[in-house]
Amino acid sequence: MIFDRVEGTYKMVASGYAESTPIPEVAVDGNGLATAVAPSRRVGALAPDSLAVAFEDLFETELFPTSR
């Protein structure tokens, strides 16, 4: 799940689902509330700070490939 601030409140802006790969647990603080993770900490195949490059690559190579 990815949350972003929308009009002053945090809202879920994206989520993922995979049958073959278990989804990591949500990081929580001492009160059990969801909390941000370290941007460079790998969870699964990628770290949060490398998602933008991977997402852009997906669009360029898989979804909208250009003929060269």
Biopython code that builds the backbone (N, CA, C, O; Angstrom):
import numpy as np
from Bio.PDB.StructureBuilder import StructureBuilder

atoms = [
    (1, "MET", "N", (0.832, -1.166, 0.000)),
    (1, "MET", "CA", (0.000, 0.000, 0.000)),
    (1, "MET", "C", (0.883, 1.238, 0.000)),
    (1, "MET", "O", (1.898, 1.293, 0.694)),
    (2, "ILE", "N", (0.489, 2.212, -0.775)),
    (2, "ILE", "CA", (1.224, 3.467, -0.832)),
    (2, "ILE", "C", (0.260, 4.585, -0.461)),
    (2, "ILE", "O", (-0.817, 4.720, -1.042)),
    (3, "PHE", "N", (0.670, 5.379, 0.515)),
    (3, "PHE", "CA", (-0.150, 6.483, 0.981)),
    (3, "PHE", "C", (0.503, 7.800, 0.585)),
    (3, "PHE", "O", (1.729, 7.900, 0.528)),
    (4, "ASP", "N", (-0.312, 8.800, 0.313)),
    (4, "ASP", "CA", (0.183, 10.127, -0.010)),
    (4, "ASP", "C", (-0.763, 11.140, 0.612)),
    (4, "ASP", "O", (-1.928, 10.845, 0.875)),
    (5, "ARG", "N", (-0.248, 12.324, 0.841)),
    (5, "ARG", "CA", (-1.087, 13.375, 1.411)),
    (5, "ARG", "C", (-1.939, 13.972, 0.301)),
    (5, "ARG", "O", (-1.421, 14.487, -0.690)),
    (6, "VAL", "N", (-3.247, 13.895, 0.482)),
    (6, "VAL", "CA", (-4.202, 14.416, -0.492)),
    (6, "VAL", "C", (-5.127, 15.372, 0.243)),
    (6, "VAL", "O", (-5.873, 14.963, 1.132)),
    (7, "GLU", "N", (-5.078, 16.637, -0.127)),
    (7, "GLU", "CA", (-5.903, 17.667, 0.507)),
    (7, "GLU", "C", (-5.776, 17.657, 2.027)),
    (7, "GLU", "O", (-6.771, 17.774, 2.742)),
    (8, "GLY", "N", (-4.541, 17.515, 2.515)),
    (8, "GLY", "CA", (-4.268, 17.608, 3.945)),
    (8, "GLY", "C", (-4.414, 16.318, 4.733)),
    (8, "GLY", "O", (-4.107, 16.296, 5.925)),
    (9, "THR", "N", (-4.873, 15.245, 4.109)),
    (9, "THR", "CA", (-5.014, 13.965, 4.805)),
    (9, "THR", "C", (-4.294, 12.876, 4.028)),
    (9, "THR", "O", (-4.177, 12.945, 2.804)),
    (10, "TYR", "N", (-3.818, 11.880, 4.741)),
    (10, "TYR", "CA", (-3.180, 10.762, 4.058)),
    (10, "TYR", "C", (-4.241, 9.810, 3.537)),
    (10, "TYR", "O", (-5.159, 9.429, 4.263)),
    (11, "LYS", "N", (-4.106, 9.426, 2.266)),
    (11, "LYS", "CA", (-5.031, 8.490, 1.641)),
    (11, "LYS", "C", (-4.234, 7.456, 0.863)),
    (11, "LYS", "O", (-3.150, 7.748, 0.357)),
    (12, "MET", "N", (-4.777, 6.239, 0.770)),
    (12, "MET", "CA", (-4.108, 5.210, -0.001)),
    (12, "MET", "C", (-4.240, 5.567, -1.481)),
    (12, "MET", "O", (-5.349, 5.774, -1.974)),
    (13, "VAL", "N", (-3.117, 5.639, -2.185)),
    (13, "VAL", "CA", (-3.134, 6.012, -3.591)),
    (13, "VAL", "C", (-2.793, 4.836, -4.508)),
    (13, "VAL", "O", (-3.008, 4.912, -5.717)),
    (14, "ALA", "N", (-2.262, 3.752, -3.939)),
    (14, "ALA", "CA", (-1.951, 2.568, -4.737)),
    (14, "ALA", "C", (-1.832, 1.360, -3.823)),
    (14, "ALA", "O", (-1.494, 1.481, -2.645)),
    (15, "SER", "N", (-2.112, 0.204, -4.381)),
    (15, "SER", "CA", (-1.935, -1.034, -3.631)),
    (15, "SER", "C", (-1.601, -2.135, -4.619)),
    (15, "SER", "O", (-1.766, -1.972, -5.828)),
    (16, "GLY", "N", (-1.142, -3.231, -4.109)),
    (16, "GLY", "CA", (-0.768, -4.335, -4.967)),
    (16, "GLY", "C", (-1.294, -5.648, -4.423)),
    (16, "GLY", "O", (-1.632, -5.753, -3.244)),
    (17, "TYR", "N", (-1.360, -6.645, -5.284)),
    (17, "TYR", "CA", (-1.827, -7.959, -4.889)),
    (17, "TYR", "C", (-1.032, -8.996, -5.652)),
    (17, "TYR", "O", (-0.830, -8.868, -6.860)),
    (18, "ALA", "N", (-0.587, -10.010, -4.961)),
    (18, "ALA", "CA", (0.157, -11.077, -5.613)),
    (18, "ALA", "C", (-0.203, -12.395, -4.954)),
    (18, "ALA", "O", (-0.130, -12.520, -3.732)),
    (19, "GLU", "N", (-0.590, -13.377, -5.753)),
    (19, "GLU", "CA", (-0.917, -14.687, -5.207)),
    (19, "GLU", "C", (0.338, -15.488, -4.897)),
    (19, "GLU", "O", (0.350, -16.281, -3.956)),
    (20, "SER", "N", (1.390, -15.289, -5.678)),
    (20, "SER", "CA", (2.587, -16.114, -5.525)),
    (20, "SER", "C", (3.581, -15.572, -4.496)),
    (20, "SER", "O", (4.374, -16.336, -3.946)),
    (21, "THR", "N", (3.547, -14.285, -4.234)),
    (21, "THR", "CA", (4.492, -13.670, -3.307)),
    (21, "THR", "C", (3.727, -13.064, -2.139)),
    (21, "THR", "O", (2.843, -12.232, -2.347)),
    (22, "PRO", "N", (4.054, -13.470, -0.906)),
    (22, "PRO", "CA", (3.333, -12.871, 0.225)),
    (22, "PRO", "C", (3.639, -11.382, 0.353)),
    (22, "PRO", "O", (4.772, -10.947, 0.145)),
    (23, "ILE", "N", (2.616, -10.612, 0.696)),
    (23, "ILE", "CA", (2.779, -9.173, 0.871)),
    (23, "ILE", "C", (3.362, -8.921, 2.258)),
    (23, "ILE", "O", (2.870, -9.489, 3.233)),
    (24, "PRO", "N", (4.396, -8.086, 2.376)),
    (24, "PRO", "CA", (5.009, -7.817, 3.683)),
    (24, "PRO", "C", (4.016, -7.169, 4.645)),
    (24, "PRO", "O", (3.065, -6.509, 4.226)),
    (25, "GLU", "N", (4.251, -7.367, 5.920)),
    (25, "GLU", "CA", (3.399, -6.759, 6.931)),
    (25, "GLU", "C", (3.567, -5.242, 6.915)),
    (25, "GLU", "O", (4.621, -4.731, 6.538)),
    (26, "VAL", "N", (2.532, -4.535, 7.322)),
    (26, "VAL", "CA", (2.573, -3.080, 7.408)),
    (26, "VAL", "C", (3.434, -2.692, 8.602)),
    (26, "VAL", "O", (3.274, -3.256, 9.684)),
    (27, "ALA", "N", (4.350, -1.732, 8.421)),
    (27, "ALA", "CA", (5.185, -1.246, 9.522)),
    (27, "ALA", "C", (4.314, -0.428, 10.472)),
    (27, "ALA", "O", (3.577, 0.460, 10.044)),
    (28, "VAL", "N", (4.406, -0.734, 11.758)),
    (28, "VAL", "CA", (3.603, -0.013, 12.751)),
    (28, "VAL", "C", (4.501, 0.542, 13.848)),
    (28, "VAL", "O", (5.596, 0.037, 14.094)),
    (29, "ASP", "N", (4.011, 1.593, 14.500)),
    (29, "ASP", "CA", (4.749, 2.172, 15.625)),
    (29, "ASP", "C", (4.315, 1.497, 16.923)),
    (29, "ASP", "O", (3.577, 0.512, 16.892)),
    (30, "GLY", "N", (4.761, 2.012, 18.050)),
    (30, "GLY", "CA", (4.447, 1.432, 19.350)),
    (30, "GLY", "C", (2.972, 1.421, 19.692)),
    (30, "GLY", "O", (2.541, 0.642, 20.542)),
    (31, "ASN", "N", (2.193, 2.269, 19.049)),
    (31, "ASN", "CA", (0.750, 2.323, 19.285)),
    (31, "ASN", "C", (-0.044, 1.491, 18.279)),
    (31, "ASN", "O", (-1.274, 1.468, 18.312)),
    (32, "GLY", "N", (0.660, 0.821, 17.402)),
    (32, "GLY", "CA", (-0.018, -0.004, 16.407)),
    (32, "GLY", "C", (-0.493, 0.752, 15.183)),
    (32, "GLY", "O", (-1.240, 0.209, 14.369)),
    (33, "LEU", "N", (-0.064, 2.010, 15.041)),
    (33, "LEU", "CA", (-0.453, 2.811, 13.886)),
    (33, "LEU", "C", (0.565, 2.641, 12.758)),
    (33, "LEU", "O", (1.763, 2.510, 13.010)),
    (34, "ALA", "N", (0.085, 2.643, 11.523)),
    (34, "ALA", "CA", (0.991, 2.511, 10.382)),
    (34, "ALA", "C", (2.011, 3.635, 10.397)),
    (34, "ALA", "O", (1.687, 4.777, 10.725)),
    (35, "THR", "N", (3.231, 3.311, 10.044)),
    (35, "THR", "CA", (4.307, 4.297, 10.043)),
    (35, "THR", "C", (5.147, 4.139, 8.775)),
    (35, "THR", "O", (5.156, 3.075, 8.156)),
    (36, "ALA", "N", (5.832, 5.179, 8.408)),
    (36, "ALA", "CA", (6.685, 5.136, 7.210)),
    (36, "ALA", "C", (7.886, 4.236, 7.458)),
    (36, "ALA", "O", (8.376, 4.136, 8.582)),
    (37, "VAL", "N", (8.351, 3.591, 6.414)),
    (37, "VAL", "CA", (9.550, 2.761, 6.500)),
    (37, "VAL", "C", (10.732, 3.546, 5.942)),
    (37, "VAL", "O", (10.556, 4.559, 5.265)),
    (38, "ALA", "N", (11.926, 3.069, 6.234)),
    (38, "ALA", "CA", (13.125, 3.704, 5.694)),
    (38, "ALA", "C", (13.102, 3.572, 4.168)),
    (38, "ALA", "O", (12.939, 2.465, 3.654)),
    (39, "PRO", "N", (13.261, 4.672, 3.440)),
    (39, "PRO", "CA", (13.141, 4.638, 1.978)),
    (39, "PRO", "C", (14.118, 3.691, 1.287)),
    (39, "PRO", "O", (13.808, 3.177, 0.212)),
    (40, "SER", "N", (15.277, 3.450, 1.869)),
    (40, "SER", "CA", (16.258, 2.598, 1.205)),
    (40, "SER", "C", (16.214, 1.145, 1.696)),
    (40, "SER", "O", (17.011, 0.321, 1.246)),
    (41, "ARG", "N", (15.297, 0.823, 2.609)),
    (41, "ARG", "CA", (15.197, -0.551, 3.118)),
    (41, "ARG", "C", (14.417, -1.412, 2.129)),
    (41, "ARG", "O", (13.259, -1.137, 1.814)),
    (42, "ARG", "N", (15.082, -2.457, 1.650)),
    (42, "ARG", "CA", (14.459, -3.353, 0.680)),
    (42, "ARG", "C", (13.365, -4.181, 1.333)),
    (42, "ARG", "O", (13.565, -4.772, 2.394)),
    (43, "VAL", "N", (12.209, -4.215, 0.687)),
    (43, "VAL", "CA", (11.111, -5.065, 1.109)),
    (43, "VAL", "C", (10.689, -5.827, -0.139)),
    (43, "VAL", "O", (10.076, -5.256, -1.041)),
    (44, "GLY", "N", (11.009, -7.087, -0.192)),
    (44, "GLY", "CA", (10.780, -7.839, -1.422)),
    (44, "GLY", "C", (11.882, -7.519, -2.420)),
    (44, "GLY", "O", (13.060, -7.467, -2.066)),
    (45, "ALA", "N", (11.492, -7.306, -3.659)),
    (45, "ALA", "CA", (12.477, -7.090, -4.719)),
    (45, "ALA", "C", (13.067, -5.692, -4.736)),
    (45, "ALA", "O", (14.182, -5.503, -5.221)),
    (46, "LEU", "N", (12.335, -4.696, -4.209)),
    (46, "LEU", "CA", (12.775, -3.306, -4.314)),
    (46, "LEU", "C", (12.658, -2.559, -2.996)),
    (46, "LEU", "O", (11.951, -2.982, -2.081)),
    (47, "ALA", "N", (13.358, -1.452, -2.921)),
    (47, "ALA", "CA", (13.212, -0.514, -1.808)),
    (47, "ALA", "C", (12.292, 0.611, -2.275)),
    (47, "ALA", "O", (12.231, 0.896, -3.471)),
    (48, "PRO", "N", (11.575, 1.258, -1.351)),
    (48, "PRO", "CA", (10.659, 2.330, -1.765)),
    (48, "PRO", "C", (11.308, 3.416, -2.627)),
    (48, "PRO", "O", (10.673, 3.945, -3.539)),
    (49, "ASP", "N", (12.576, 3.751, -2.339)),
    (49, "ASP", "CA", (13.201, 4.823, -3.113)),
    (49, "ASP", "C", (13.630, 4.395, -4.517)),
    (49, "ASP", "O", (14.121, 5.222, -5.285)),
    (50, "SER", "N", (13.453, 3.115, -4.865)),
    (50, "SER", "CA", (13.775, 2.675, -6.227)),
    (50, "SER", "C", (12.522, 2.346, -7.031)),
    (50, "SER", "O", (12.624, 1.877, -8.165)),
    (51, "LEU", "N", (11.346, 2.584, -6.464)),
    (51, "LEU", "CA", (10.102, 2.264, -7.163)),
    (51, "LEU", "C", (9.868, 3.139, -8.392)),
    (51, "LEU", "O", (9.387, 2.645, -9.412)),
    (52, "ALA", "N", (10.196, 4.414, -8.314)),
    (52, "ALA", "CA", (9.936, 5.321, -9.440)),
    (52, "ALA", "C", (10.658, 4.863, -10.701)),
    (52, "ALA", "O", (10.070, 4.856, -11.783)),
    (53, "VAL", "N", (11.911, 4.486, -10.575)),
    (53, "VAL", "CA", (12.695, 4.052, -11.736)),
    (53, "VAL", "C", (12.119, 2.748, -12.293)),
    (53, "VAL", "O", (11.997, 2.596, -13.509)),
    (54, "ALA", "N", (11.764, 1.810, -11.413)),
    (54, "ALA", "CA", (11.207, 0.533, -11.859)),
    (54, "ALA", "C", (9.851, 0.734, -12.531)),
    (54, "ALA", "O", (9.559, 0.086, -13.536)),
    (55, "PHE", "N", (9.031, 1.612, -11.994)),
    (55, "PHE", "CA", (7.716, 1.878, -12.559)),
    (55, "PHE", "C", (7.846, 2.522, -13.935)),
    (55, "PHE", "O", (7.120, 2.160, -14.860)),
    (56, "GLU", "N", (8.756, 3.462, -14.071)),
    (56, "GLU", "CA", (8.987, 4.104, -15.363)),
    (56, "GLU", "C", (9.495, 3.089, -16.382)),
    (56, "GLU", "O", (9.087, 3.106, -17.543)),
    (57, "ASP", "N", (10.382, 2.209, -15.942)),
    (57, "ASP", "CA", (10.908, 1.175, -16.828)),
    (57, "ASP", "C", (9.790, 0.235, -17.292)),
    (57, "ASP", "O", (9.768, -0.181, -18.450)),
    (58, "LEU", "N", (8.872, -0.094, -16.396)),
    (58, "LEU", "CA", (7.742, -0.939, -16.753)),
    (58, "LEU", "C", (6.937, -0.310, -17.883)),
    (58, "LEU", "O", (6.584, -0.993, -18.844)),
    (59, "PHE", "N", (6.649, 0.967, -17.779)),
    (59, "PHE", "CA", (5.882, 1.645, -18.821)),
    (59, "PHE", "C", (6.650, 1.708, -20.132)),
    (59, "PHE", "O", (6.070, 1.519, -21.200)),
    (60, "GLU", "N", (7.937, 1.969, -20.061)),
    (60, "GLU", "CA", (8.722, 2.124, -21.289)),
    (60, "GLU", "C", (8.984, 0.803, -21.996)),
    (60, "GLU", "O", (9.046, 0.761, -23.225)),
    (61, "THR", "N", (9.140, -0.277, -21.235)),
    (61, "THR", "CA", (9.536, -1.540, -21.862)),
    (61, "THR", "C", (8.403, -2.539, -22.023)),
    (61, "THR", "O", (8.416, -3.327, -22.968)),
    (62, "GLU", "N", (7.430, -2.530, -21.135)),
    (62, "GLU", "CA", (6.390, -3.547, -21.172)),
    (62, "GLU", "C", (5.041, -3.027, -21.658)),
    (62, "GLU", "O", (4.409, -3.651, -22.510)),
    (63, "LEU", "N", (4.599, -1.906, -21.133)),
    (63, "LEU", "CA", (3.252, -1.433, -21.439)),
    (63, "LEU", "C", (3.174, -0.614, -22.710)),
    (63, "LEU", "O", (2.215, -0.738, -23.472)),
    (64, "PHE", "N", (4.166, 0.215, -22.946)),
    (64, "PHE", "CA", (4.154, 1.080, -24.119)),
    (64, "PHE", "C", (5.513, 1.038, -24.822)),
    (64, "PHE", "O", (6.191, 2.061, -24.920)),
    (65, "PRO", "N", (5.912, -0.139, -25.312)),
    (65, "PRO", "CA", (7.220, -0.204, -25.975)),
    (65, "PRO", "C", (7.221, 0.584, -27.280)),
    (65, "PRO", "O", (6.225, 0.628, -28.003)),
    (66, "THR", "N", (8.333, 1.188, -27.553)),
    (66, "THR", "CA", (8.464, 1.934, -28.807)),
    (66, "THR", "C", (9.208, 1.062, -29.813)),
    (66, "THR", "O", (10.125, 0.325, -29.451)),
    (67, "SER", "N", (8.816, 1.150, -31.048)),
    (67, "SER", "CA", (9.524, 0.379, -32.068)),
    (67, "SER", "C", (10.767, 1.157, -32.481)),
    (67, "SER", "O", (10.704, 2.351, -32.774)),
    (68, "ARG", "N", (11.866, 0.474, -32.498)),
    (68, "ARG", "CA", (13.144, 1.133, -32.842)),
    (68, "ARG", "C", (13.770, 0.454, -34.010)),
    (68, "ARG", "O", (14.846, 0.854, -34.453)),
]
sb = StructureBuilder()
sb.init_structure("model")
sb.init_model(0)
sb.init_chain("A")
sb.init_seg("    ")
for serial, (resi, resn, name, xyz) in enumerate(atoms, 1):
    if name == "N":
        sb.init_residue(resn, " ", resi, " ")
    sb.init_atom(name, np.array(xyz, "f"), 0.0, 1.0, " ", f" {name:<3s}", serial, name[0])
structure = sb.get_structure()
